[in-house]
């Protein structure tokens, strides 16, 4: 495709192999010309025509490259995004965009100054279950919202050796990993909370970073509860939403990540669909009568993210994931750290 965006992927671990690589592979709007792998050549299977480079400077110095995917460990995001922008390149940063909100704000300002597109890979905005939650809330059959509860639970008793996600300070661990997604979803639904109360723990034997959180986001007339644990053998509902006139329950989780991990490319009309057995149920009252309604899960589609990135770069379209939103999400995560550290509710 002559109008394709010349792209470089700055890392090819799980993020490159499972998330960014397959989406870029099937999108004709992008041509991956460089992949950074320090020692291996794993990207050759997916991108046989791309040149594998051994240093980030080779990407920066390649004038052909228009877009850089910064999907390295979190602590490197700020400097790598900054260097790419200073070279006039567009940037997609893996979540969390940086470790600190002031760094994210600096990047937002730099992108504006350099006239480059800058966005953050918040793919779980296009999970089928989350899209369904948005639909249920918009239809308002449950009435005034009382409490929103979201879970992202796993059962993983082991500590993965030699991985940056299992070591480090309070910025490592599950809060900035899975919590980045869950707080982003709450922000998309409800905006900035009034107050934050958070409890972080290490629940696995031998763990050194948090692998459990219980976050309460207070809004004017309701609360959003975000919970995650690595020691949940049999997870309950993924979403529980209580309103004045009803409740919505949704179990299971979007299938796209597991399909991508299994080596499937995100193509076909059935991509991101969910079997009826996993659809959610809405219980509500109307005109004095009780109703029970099975809600079909909307189709998930991570491809929407990169379709929008192409449209933003080539056509000046509005970004679906604005970097200013990513900075606000970081402020909420920072409030979670402060709340846990000081054992109190933090007002925003």
N, C-alpha and C positions, 0 to 999 in steps of 0.2 A: 504494500500500500504506500503510494508515494507521499501521502500526507501523514504517515505514521510518525509517532513521537519517538525519537531515538532515546533509549532508556538504559540506565545502569542500575544494577542491584548491588548494594554494598555489602551484602552478607548472604551466604547460602546455607544457613543452618535450617532449623525447623521453619522459621518464618519465611525464608525464601523458597524452600522446597514445597511447603504445604499451602501457604497463603498467597504470597505475591506472585511467585513463579507461575502457577497454573492459571491465575486470572490474566496475567500478561500474555501468556502463551496463546490463549484462545481469543484474545481481543485484537482485531486487525488494526486498531488505532495505535498500537505500540510495537516497537521493534527493540528487543533487548540486544544491545550491542556489546555491553561489558558486564561481567559478573565478577565480583571480588571474592576470591577464595584464597586464603593464605597458603594452604598446603595441598588441598584436594582439587579434584576436577568433577565433583558431583553434578554440577549444573549442565554438563555436556549432554546428558540424556535428554533434558528438557529443551536446552538451547544449543544445539550442535553448531550453529553458525556464529554464536557470540564468542568474543574473545575473553578468556579468563585472565584476569589481572591479579597481581599479588599485593598491590598497595592501593590505598585510597587516592594517592596523588595521581595515579594513572587515570583514574576517572575524572578527577578535577581538571587535569590537563588536556583531556580529550574534548576538543571544541565541537565535535559532532554531537556530543551528548546534551540533550535538552532537559531531561528529567532524571533525578537521582532518587532512588528508593533507599532511605536511611532506616535499615531494619537490624541494626547492630544492637548489642546490649545497651540498656537504657542510659548508662552513664556516659556513653559516647555521643548520644543524639545531638546535644546542644552544639558542640564544636563541629560535628560533621555537617549538620544542617547549615550552620553559619558559613562554613567554608564553601559549600556548594552555592549558596545564595550570593556570596561575594564574587563568584565566578559567573553569575548571571543565570544559574540553572534553577529550574523549578524543582520542588522538593515534596515528596510524600514521606512523612515520618511515621514509623511504627508507634503505636501507643505504648506507654505514655510519651507524649511528644518530647518532654524533657523531665528531669527530676524535680525541678522547682519552677513555680509559676512565673517568677521574675525572668527566668531564662526564656520561657515560652513567649512572654510579652516582648522581650527583646527581639526574638525571631520574627514575631508578627510585624513589628515595626521595620525590621530589616527587609522583609519580603515586600512590604509596601514601598519602601525606598527604592529597591532594586527592580520593582515591577515584575516580580516573579510570582507564580502560583505556589502556594504553600498550604498543605492540608495534612490531616492526620488519619491514619488507617483505623477508623472505628467501624470495622466490618459488622459488628453485631447489631448495628442499627438495622441491618438487613437479614437478621435471623427471622425465620417464619413465625416463631412464637412471639417475638417482640412486636412484629408488625401486626399480629393478631391482637395483642394487648392494646396497641394504639387504636385499632378499630373498635374494640369493645368499649374503651373509654370514650371514644368519640360518639358512639351510638347512645351512651348515657342511659342504658336500661337499668343500671344499678343505682342511678341517682347520685346524689352528692357523695363524693369520695370520702371515706372514713380512714381507710388504711390500705396501703399498697405494700406487698411483701414479695421480694424477689430472692431466689436462692440460686447459687451456683456451687453445688456440692460435688465432691469427688471421694473416691476411696482409694487412697494411695499411702500405704503404710511405710513404704521404703523412702529413703532419701537418695535422690539421683546423684551419683558421684560426678565430680568435675563439671559442674554447670553453674554459671553465674547466678541462676535463679534460686539456688539453694544456699547462697552465701552472701554476706555483706551486712550492711547496717539496716536501719529502719526503712530505708527507701527500697530495699529488696523485699522479697516475699510476696505473698498473695495479694496484698492491698494494691500495689502498683501494677500487678499483673492482671488478675481477673477483676479486681476492684476498679481498674480503669474503665473496663467495659460497663460494669453495673452502675457506677456513678454517672457515666456518660448517658446511659439509658434513662436514669432518673432525671438527669438534667434536660434531656430531650423532651421528656413527658411533662415535667413540672417546673423547670427553670431552677434558679438559685434558691436553696433552702434558707430558712431564717436561722437555724441552729443545727449543730452536728454533735452527736454523742457516739463514740466509737470504742469498741473493745477489741484489741488484737491479742492473739495468743499463739504460742507454739504448742501444738497438740501431739505431733508425732515424736516418738522416742528418737532422740539423737538429732532432732531438728535444730537449726540455728537462726532461721528466719521465720516470720509469722506465716502460719498456714491456716489461720482461722480469723475471721472478723465478723463482728456484729455491729452494724452501722444503723443509726437512727437519724434520719433527716427530717427535721420539723418544718412543716409549712403552716400557713395561716390556720387552716381548719382540718388538716390531716397530717399523717406521718407516712414516710416511706422507709421501710425496713429492708436492708440489704444484708444478706447473710451468705457466708461461705465457710466450708470446712473441708479439709482433706481426709477426715475420718468419718464419713457417712456411708455406711455399708449399703443401705437401701434408701435412696433419696425420696423425699416426699414431693409435693407439688413444686414446680419451678416458679410459678406465679400464683399468688393468692391475693385477690382484690376484693375488699369489702366496701360496699356503698350503702347508702341509706335504705335502698330498696332491694339490694341483691348482692350476690357474691359470684366471682368467677374463679374457677380453679383450672390450672393448666399444668399437666405433668409432662415428662419427657423433655428433650432439648433438641434444638435444631440440628439436623443431620449433616450439614455441609462440612464441618470440620472433620468428622470421621470419614466421610467420603473422600475428602482431599488427602487425608493421611493414608488412605488405602490406595492412593495413586490415581484416583478418578479425576478427569478433567471436568470443569464446571460447564457442561454443555447439555443440550437436550431439553425437550419441553417438560420433562419430569424432574429436572434438577431442583432440589430444595423443597420438594413436596413431602408431605408427612402422611403416614397411613392413618385411616380413621380411628384406629384403636388409641392413638395418642392425642386426638383432638380434645380441646378443653370443654368444660361444661359451665353454663351460665344458669344460675338459679336467681329468679327475681319475682317480685310481686308487682302486679299491675291491676288497678281497678278492683282490688280486694281478692284477686285470684293469684295462685302460685303457678309459676311456669318453670320448666326445666328445658334448657335448649343446648344441644350440642353445637359447638362453634367450630366450623372447619378452619384448620390452620392455614393461614395465607402462605403462599409460596415464598420461601427464602431465596435470596439471590445476591451474593457478594459481588457479582459482576457489575451491579449498579454503581458501586464505588468508582471503579476505573472508567466506566462509561462517562461518569460525571467529570473525572479528572481530565479526560480527553476533551470534553466539551468546554471545560474551563480554560484549558491551554489554547485550544485552537479557535474557539468561538467566543471567549470571554464570558461564558455562562457563570452563574452564581454557584459557589461551592456548596455541596450538601453538608460537608463537615468543615466548618469554619475554624481556623486556628484560634480565634478568640474564644470559641467555645471550649477548646482543649485547655486553654489557660484557666478558664473558670473551673473546669473539672479538676485541674491540679490544685486550685485553691481549696476545693472541698476535700481532696485527699490530704492536703497539708493540715486542714482542720481536724481530720480524723487522727492523724499522728499526734497533734497537740492534745486532743481530747483524751486519747489513750495514755499519753505521757503524763498528763496532769490530772487524770481521773476526774474529768468534769465535762460539762456541756460547753461547747464553744459557740459563741454567737458570731454570725457572719454579717 
